[in-house]
Amino acid sequence: MADTAEQQFEDVLSEFDETVNALESDGLSLDEALSKYEAAVQLAERCATMLRSAELRLTEIDETLAAIEAEASS
């Protein structure tokens, strides 16, 4: 697994999907299932953090655009 700090959202989401698919398959020992579950939770948290960061960036862009439009109309 690559360093998640350098991964793109799509890569993290894909890894999450693969981990969930492995959990849904038969044949995992309890320890393997717990390990996969823990990895899935960490990947889900990483995705959520990345989405919050993207949302913050969009909010900042919208606020900047609104300020520019307000300045232009005055």
Backbone as CSV, one residue per row, in Angstrom:
resi,resn,N_x,N_y,N_z,CA_x,CA_y,CA_z,C_x,C_y,C_z
1,MET,0.849,-1.181,0.000,0.000,0.000,0.000,0.887,1.233,0.000
2,ALA,0.572,2.185,-0.848,1.304,3.444,-0.910,0.912,4.317,0.277
3,ASP,1.749,5.303,0.560,1.446,6.257,1.622,0.137,6.967,1.299
4,THR,-0.854,6.851,2.196,-2.174,7.420,1.902,-2.140,8.937,1.816
5,ALA,-1.128,9.579,2.384,-1.038,11.031,2.285,-0.798,11.452,0.841
6,GLU,-0.220,10.572,0.036,0.078,10.898,-1.346,-0.941,10.311,-2.318
7,GLN,-1.858,9.523,-1.842,-2.828,8.887,-2.713,-3.949,9.841,-3.092
8,GLN,-4.491,9.626,-4.270,-5.654,10.357,-4.723,-6.900,9.729,-4.101
9,PHE,-7.963,10.506,-4.030,-9.212,10.024,-3.459,-9.671,8.742,-4.140
10,GLU,-9.605,8.728,-5.456,-10.081,7.566,-6.210,-9.291,6.313,-5.851
11,ASP,-7.988,6.469,-5.598,-7.151,5.332,-5.215,-7.543,4.797,-3.840
12,VAL,-7.782,5.711,-2.910,-8.173,5.307,-1.557,-9.538,4.633,-1.601
13,LEU,-10.464,5.196,-2.364,-11.795,4.614,-2.478,-11.727,3.222,-3.119
14,SER,-10.896,3.072,-4.119,-10.730,1.773,-4.772,-10.166,0.742,-3.797
15,GLU,-9.194,1.152,-3.015,-8.623,0.256,-2.005,-9.673,-0.117,-0.960
16,PHE,-10.499,0.858,-0.585,-11.593,0.583,0.342,-12.542,-0.461,-0.242
17,ASP,-12.933,-0.267,-1.505,-13.832,-1.215,-2.171,-13.233,-2.622,-2.206
18,GLU,-11.950,-2.712,-2.527,-11.279,-4.012,-2.565,-11.279,-4.674,-1.186
19,THR,-11.058,-3.871,-0.167,-11.026,-4.394,1.196,-12.403,-4.891,1.607
20,VAL,-13.446,-4.135,1.284,-14.811,-4.551,1.604,-15.172,-5.829,0.845
21,ASN,-14.777,-5.899,-0.427,-15.041,-7.107,-1.202,-14.361,-8.321,-0.577
22,ALA,-13.155,-8.143,-0.086,-12.444,-9.237,0.586,-13.185,-9.654,1.850
23,LEU,-13.722,-8.666,2.569,-14.488,-8.978,3.777,-15.758,-9.757,3.463
24,GLU,-16.357,-9.442,2.334,-17.606,-10.090,1.952,-17.399,-11.496,1.399
25,SER,-16.172,-11.824,1.069,-15.888,-13.157,0.528,-15.767,-14.159,1.668
26,ASP,-15.947,-15.405,1.337,-15.800,-16.469,2.328,-14.325,-16.819,2.467
27,GLY,-14.001,-17.455,3.554,-12.664,-18.004,3.694,-11.701,-17.205,4.540
28,LEU,-12.106,-16.081,5.065,-11.209,-15.320,5.933,-11.281,-15.863,7.352
29,SER,-10.127,-15.963,7.969,-10.118,-16.315,9.386,-10.612,-15.108,10.185
30,LEU,-10.896,-15.317,11.438,-11.350,-14.215,12.285,-10.299,-13.113,12.332
31,ASP,-9.037,-13.488,12.485,-7.971,-12.485,12.534,-7.853,-11.720,11.226
32,GLU,-7.966,-12.434,10.097,-7.913,-11.771,8.795,-9.094,-10.818,8.628
33,ALA,-10.274,-11.262,9.034,-11.468,-10.428,8.919,-11.338,-9.178,9.782
34,LEU,-10.840,-9.333,10.995,-10.647,-8.168,11.872,-9.626,-7.202,11.286
35,SER,-8.572,-7.741,10.720,-7.546,-6.903,10.109,-8.108,-6.144,8.904
36,LYS,-8.874,-6.834,8.070,-9.497,-6.191,6.908,-10.504,-5.134,7.348
37,TYR,-11.273,-5.439,8.397,-12.264,-4.490,8.903,-11.571,-3.225,9.407
38,GLU,-10.502,-3.415,10.159,-9.744,-2.272,10.673,-9.196,-1.431,9.513
39,ALA,-8.670,-2.093,8.488,-8.157,-1.376,7.321,-9.281,-0.616,6.620
40,ALA,-10.455,-1.237,6.500,-11.598,-0.589,5.852,-12.018,0.666,6.610
41,VAL,-12.039,0.585,7.928,-12.412,1.751,8.741,-11.403,2.877,8.535
42,GLN,-10.121,2.539,8.519,-9.096,3.563,8.315,-9.206,4.192,6.926
43,LEU,-9.481,3.376,5.926,-9.648,3.902,4.563,-10.895,4.778,4.463
44,ALA,-11.973,4.376,5.119,-13.197,5.182,5.114,-12.945,6.532,5.785
45,GLU,-12.190,6.512,6.875,-11.855,7.769,7.553,-11.014,8.659,6.649
46,ARG,-10.082,8.058,5.916,-9.234,8.824,4.999,-10.083,9.444,3.885
47,CYS,-11.012,8.669,3.346,-11.915,9.203,2.311,-12.734,10.368,2.863
48,ALA,-13.259,10.218,4.053,-14.062,11.279,4.654,-13.234,12.542,4.860
49,THR,-12.003,12.388,5.292,-11.114,13.541,5.476,-10.844,14.239,4.150
50,MET,-10.601,13.441,3.122,-10.344,14.020,1.798,-11.576,14.747,1.273
51,LEU,-12.756,14.190,1.502,-13.990,14.841,1.058,-14.230,16.144,1.818
52,ARG,-13.969,16.140,3.122,-14.123,17.377,3.908,-13.160,18.450,3.405
53,SER,-11.952,18.053,3.076,-10.961,18.998,2.557,-11.413,19.577,1.217
54,ALA,-11.937,18.735,0.363,-12.432,19.206,-0.941,-13.612,20.150,-0.756
55,GLU,-14.490,19.818,0.172,-15.648,20.674,0.441,-15.195,22.041,0.953
56,LEU,-14.190,22.053,1.817,-13.662,23.320,2.329,-13.068,24.150,1.200
57,ARG,-12.332,23.507,0.308,-11.770,24.223,-0.838,-12.865,24.824,-1.706
58,LEU,-13.930,24.066,-1.944,-15.048,24.583,-2.748,-15.714,25.776,-2.064
59,THR,-15.884,25.683,-0.757,-16.482,26.786,-0.008,-15.619,28.035,-0.125
60,GLU,-14.306,27.868,0.007,-13.396,29.005,-0.110,-13.450,29.618,-1.507
61,ILE,-13.519,28.774,-2.525,-13.616,29.274,-3.903,-14.919,30.045,-4.094
62,ASP,-16.025,29.491,-3.584,-17.321,30.168,-3.695,-17.297,31.521,-2.990
63,GLU,-16.682,31.579,-1.822,-16.610,32.842,-1.085,-15.760,33.861,-1.829
64,THR,-14.677,33.417,-2.415,-13.825,34.310,-3.204,-14.574,34.831,-4.416
65,LEU,-15.275,33.957,-5.091,-16.052,34.350,-6.260,-17.146,35.343,-5.879
66,ALA,-17.821,35.102,-4.770,-18.872,36.010,-4.313,-18.285,37.386,-4.001
67,ALA,-17.104,37.418,-3.377,-16.466,38.699,-3.066,-16.071,39.438,-4.341
68,ILE,-15.577,38.711,-5.311,-15.193,39.330,-6.590,-16.430,39.883,-7.287
69,GLU,-17.523,39.118,-7.307,-18.761,39.586,-7.937,-19.330,40.786,-7.220
70,ALA,-19.259,40.790,-5.877,-19.763,41.939,-5.111,-18.936,43.178,-5.398
71,GLU,-17.648,43.022,-5.513,-16.757,44.147,-5.801,-17.011,44.666,-7.226
72,ALA,-17.230,43.772,-8.139,-17.453,44.160,-9.533,-18.777,44.888,-9.723
73,SER,-19.771,44.541,-8.906,-21.084,45.180,-9.065,-21.205,46.492,-8.303
74,SER,-20.202,46.829,-7.498,-20.294,48.102,-6.756,-19.610,49.236,-7.450
